[in-house]
Amino acid sequence: MGERLSQRLVPDHLWEMVASLLPEFRPRRQGGGRGPLDNRSVFTAVVYVLSSESAWRRLPSSFAVSPATAHRRFVAWCEAGLWERMRQAVLEGEGADDEKRWAVSIAEAAMSR
């Protein structure tokens, strides 16, 4: 995935805030397979799906995150209450109005799915 797209979807200031809100990831005990993917890569893939209103299975391979992994983390983050906490943190924090609107729209799209 291109760095420009990644930065547009999840700017550094948004990632800094979200990274502290993410629950600890526990790999599945399935044996074999790859190690866990970078949280920022997965979060960016999830933001792409939410903002494009695309189906999970249509996640472009350029994200280097499988649709199943993106969806599984999305569900885990929903269960952990990430999106509401993110929305609150954005509304209470500093930043430009456009940036806040973007972050809040991501959180609201996640909560409506």
Secondary structure, DSSP 8 states (H G I E B T S, - for coil): --HHHHHHHS-HHHHHHHHTTS------S--SS-----HHHHHHHHHHHHHHT--GGG--GGG-S-HHHHHHHHHHHHHTTHHHHHHHHHHHS---HHHHHHHHHHHHHHHH-
